[in-house]
Amino acid sequence: MRLVQNLLGGGDMQRDRLAIAELELQQADLVRRRWEVSEAIAQTIIDQVLNWERLDRQLDLLETQSLTQQQQQAVIEASYRTGSGNTATMLTVWQRSEDLEARRVEAEIDQTQTRQELERLVFGFEAVGNAD
């Protein structure tokens, strides 16, 4: 009876074909999901690289502003020491210098975190790519 069912396309043969078809569907779904994950990781890497570049430009600007501020501070301090300036002005200058330095340090921290995230993503992405 089983032999007749198999010859006519039923029984064990049909069950095996259905199992194979199910496995092929699962494989296709996994391939699609892997592609989606790869695309998402690639987009995140692009976003992080753009963020890195933005932070790099921000750091350059803050360093330039900080250098200018230091030069202005030196001139104003020299004037203040000779009695030409006032304490309120000097406090404002010092505060601005400290604010610029704090912003620069914060941008450096952000850039370091971005670099670490990029490394994690890139090494993870390479691992996904090498899984073939």
PLY file of the C-alpha trace (Angstrom):
ply
format ascii 1.0
element vertex 132
property float x
property float y
property float z
element edge 131
property int vertex1
property int vertex2
end_header
0.00 0.00 0.00
2.84 2.42 0.88
4.60 1.64 -2.34
1.45 2.47 -4.33
0.97 5.71 -2.39
4.60 6.71 -3.02
4.29 5.91 -6.70
1.16 8.04 -6.94
2.79 10.95 -5.09
1.30 10.47 -1.65
2.44 9.04 1.66
6.09 9.31 2.72
7.14 10.86 -0.56
4.61 13.67 -0.22
5.56 14.23 3.42
9.25 14.47 2.43
8.47 16.92 -0.37
6.48 19.07 2.04
9.31 18.97 4.57
11.81 19.97 1.86
9.54 22.80 0.69
9.21 24.01 4.30
12.98 23.96 4.75
13.45 25.87 1.50
10.97 28.51 2.71
12.79 28.80 6.00
16.10 29.13 4.18
14.71 31.87 1.93
13.34 33.66 4.99
16.71 33.43 6.73
18.52 34.74 3.64
16.06 37.66 3.43
16.42 38.39 7.15
20.21 38.26 6.89
20.11 40.72 4.01
17.84 43.05 6.05
20.18 42.89 9.03
23.21 43.52 6.80
21.49 46.52 5.23
20.54 47.89 8.66
24.10 47.49 9.92
25.51 49.10 6.78
23.16 52.07 7.17
24.11 52.41 10.84
27.80 52.36 9.87
27.18 55.12 7.31
25.30 57.16 9.92
28.12 56.70 12.43
30.78 57.70 9.88
28.81 60.86 9.10
28.50 61.52 12.83
32.27 61.01 13.20
32.92 63.54 10.44
30.50 66.03 12.03
32.24 65.64 15.37
35.63 66.05 13.69
34.52 69.35 12.15
33.05 70.41 15.49
36.34 69.62 17.24
38.30 71.61 14.67
35.99 74.58 15.18
36.17 74.32 18.98
39.96 74.10 18.89
40.12 77.21 16.70
37.70 79.04 18.98
39.66 77.91 22.03
42.94 79.16 20.56
41.35 82.52 19.74
39.84 82.66 23.23
43.22 81.92 24.83
44.83 84.72 22.88
42.07 87.15 23.84
42.28 85.98 27.44
46.04 86.60 27.52
45.57 90.15 26.24
42.72 90.89 28.65
44.64 89.33 31.58
47.67 91.48 30.81
45.42 94.53 30.80
43.70 93.36 33.99
47.03 92.92 35.78
47.99 96.49 34.95
44.71 97.73 36.42
42.96 98.56 33.15
40.30 95.85 33.27
37.63 94.92 35.77
36.93 91.70 37.62
33.52 91.13 36.02
35.05 91.18 32.54
37.84 88.86 33.62
35.37 86.41 35.17
33.38 86.38 31.93
36.52 85.70 29.90
37.61 82.88 32.20
34.12 81.36 32.13
34.04 81.45 28.33
37.43 79.71 28.23
36.21 77.01 30.60
32.98 76.57 28.60
34.90 76.14 25.35
37.22 73.60 26.96
34.24 71.67 28.39
32.56 71.61 24.97
35.79 70.43 23.35
36.23 67.62 25.89
32.58 66.60 25.42
33.02 66.50 21.64
36.17 64.37 22.07
34.25 61.95 24.29
31.42 61.78 21.75
33.91 61.12 18.98
35.60 58.36 21.00
32.23 56.74 21.66
31.37 57.01 17.96
34.69 55.37 17.05
34.06 52.53 19.50
30.55 52.02 18.11
31.95 52.00 14.56
34.55 49.41 15.51
31.88 47.25 17.14
29.64 47.55 14.09
32.38 46.96 11.53
33.82 43.93 13.33
30.28 42.59 13.82
29.45 43.25 10.18
32.61 41.45 9.08
31.60 38.47 11.22
28.18 38.40 9.52
29.82 38.64 6.11
32.27 35.84 6.89
29.52 33.49 8.03
28.97 32.32 4.43
0 1
1 2
2 3
3 4
4 5
5 6
6 7
7 8
8 9
9 10
10 11
11 12
12 13
13 14
14 15
15 16
16 17
17 18
18 19
19 20
20 21
21 22
22 23
23 24
24 25
25 26
26 27
27 28
28 29
29 30
30 31
31 32
32 33
33 34
34 35
35 36
36 37
37 38
38 39
39 40
40 41
41 42
42 43
43 44
44 45
45 46
46 47
47 48
48 49
49 50
50 51
51 52
52 53
53 54
54 55
55 56
56 57
57 58
58 59
59 60
60 61
61 62
62 63
63 64
64 65
65 66
66 67
67 68
68 69
69 70
70 71
71 72
72 73
73 74
74 75
75 76
76 77
77 78
78 79
79 80
80 81
81 82
82 83
83 84
84 85
85 86
86 87
87 88
88 89
89 90
90 91
91 92
92 93
93 94
94 95
95 96
96 97
97 98
98 99
99 100
100 101
101 102
102 103
103 104
104 105
105 106
106 107
107 108
108 109
109 110
110 111
111 112
112 113
113 114
114 115
115 116
116 117
117 118
118 119
119 120
120 121
121 122
122 123
123 124
124 125
125 126
126 127
127 128
128 129
129 130
130 131
